Amino acid sequence: MPEGANLPTEPLPFAIANQYDSRVEYELALPSSAGTKELDFGTLPTAGCKAILVIYDAQVSAAPVSIAFNSSLTPIELSTGGFIVYASPTPSVGITEMSVAYTTSGKLRIWILG
């Protein structure tokens, strides 16, 4: 992140050191027609996932997508070139569901750790 307006960007370092027992990976090639994809969390614990990384590959003609967690009625908008990172090393009531609503084609890469 830049330290001020019109300054060059700097990396955002972050890390999570944790063990996980299950992993789900997606590479979603979204079609050009509008729709919603519900993601299967596989064998993740019922308490929820420990980490999520969502990367929306930069593409000139792709529109933002809306990402909802746990059937939320207020999804998060993610535009191309953006990403979402979530980490909760010991969840008790964490993220157990995720859906992606889209209006144009695009490519998302998603890693879910449990």
C-alpha positions in Angstrom: 0.0 0.0 0.0 1.3 3.5 -0.7 2.1 5.6 2.3 0.3 8.6 0.7 -1.5 9.8 -2.4 0.5 9.5 -5.7 3.3 7.4 -4.1 4.4 4.0 -5.5 2.7 1.0 -4.0 4.4 -1.3 -1.5 3.7 -5.0 -0.8 1.2 -6.0 1.9 3.0 -8.8 3.8 0.9 -11.2 5.8 1.2 -14.7 7.0 -0.7 -17.4 8.8 1.1 -20.4 10.4 -1.4 -23.1 11.0 -2.1 -26.8 10.3 -5.1 -27.8 8.1 -6.7 -31.1 7.5 -8.5 -30.5 4.3 -8.1 -28.3 1.2 -10.4 -27.4 -1.6 -9.2 -25.6 -4.7 -11.2 -24.0 -7.5 -10.3 -22.4 -10.8 -13.5 -21.0 -12.0 -13.9 -20.0 -15.6 -17.1 -18.0 -15.5 -19.3 -18.0 -18.6 -20.4 -14.9 -20.4 -24.0 -15.2 -19.2 -25.1 -14.1 -15.7 -25.4 -16.7 -13.0 -24.3 -17.9 -9.5 -22.0 -20.7 -8.5 -22.3 -22.3 -5.1 -19.0 -23.7 -4.0 -18.7 -27.1 -2.3 -16.4 -26.9 0.8 -15.9 -30.7 0.7 -14.8 -32.3 3.9 -14.2 -29.1 5.9 -15.0 -29.2 9.6 -18.5 -28.0 10.6 -16.9 -25.2 12.6 -15.8 -23.6 9.3 -12.7 -23.0 7.3 -9.4 -21.8 8.7 -8.4 -19.8 5.6 -9.7 -18.6 2.2 -7.9 -16.9 -0.6 -9.9 -15.6 -3.6 -8.0 -14.1 -6.6 -9.9 -12.5 -9.5 -7.5 -12.5 -12.4 -7.1 -9.1 -14.1 -9.1 -9.1 -17.4 -10.1 -6.0 -19.3 -13.8 -6.8 -20.1 -14.8 -8.7 -16.9 -17.3 -7.1 -14.6 -17.0 -7.3 -10.8 -18.4 -10.4 -9.1 -20.3 -10.6 -5.8 -19.1 -13.0 -3.2 -21.4 -14.1 -0.4 -20.3 -16.1 2.7 -22.7 -18.2 4.8 -25.7 -17.1 2.6 -25.2 -13.5 3.5 -27.6 -11.0 2.0 -24.8 -8.4 1.8 -22.2 -9.9 -0.6 -18.7 -8.5 -1.0 -17.9 -7.0 -4.5 -14.6 -8.0 -6.0 -13.3 -6.4 -9.2 -10.7 -7.9 -11.6 -7.2 -7.8 -10.3 -8.5 -7.9 -6.7 -8.3 -10.5 -4.0 -9.9 -11.5 -0.7 -7.9 -13.1 2.2 -9.5 -14.6 5.3 -7.8 -16.4 8.2 -9.3 -17.8 11.4 -6.9 -20.3 12.9 -9.4 -21.8 15.4 -13.0 -21.1 14.1 -16.0 -22.0 16.2 -18.7 -20.6 14.0 -16.8 -19.7 10.8 -17.4 -19.7 7.1 -19.1 -22.8 5.9 -20.6 -21.6 2.6 -19.6 -19.4 -0.3 -21.2 -18.4 -3.5 -20.1 -16.2 -6.5 -22.6 -14.2 -8.5 -21.3 -12.9 -11.9 -22.6 -11.1 -15.0 -19.7 -11.6 -17.5 -17.0 -14.1 -18.1 -13.9 -14.0 -15.9 -11.5 -16.3 -14.0 -11.4 -16.8 -10.3 -8.9 -18.9 -8.3 -9.9 -20.0 -4.9 -8.2 -21.9 -2.1 -10.2 -23.0 1.0 -8.4 -24.6 4.0 -10.0 -26.4 6.9 
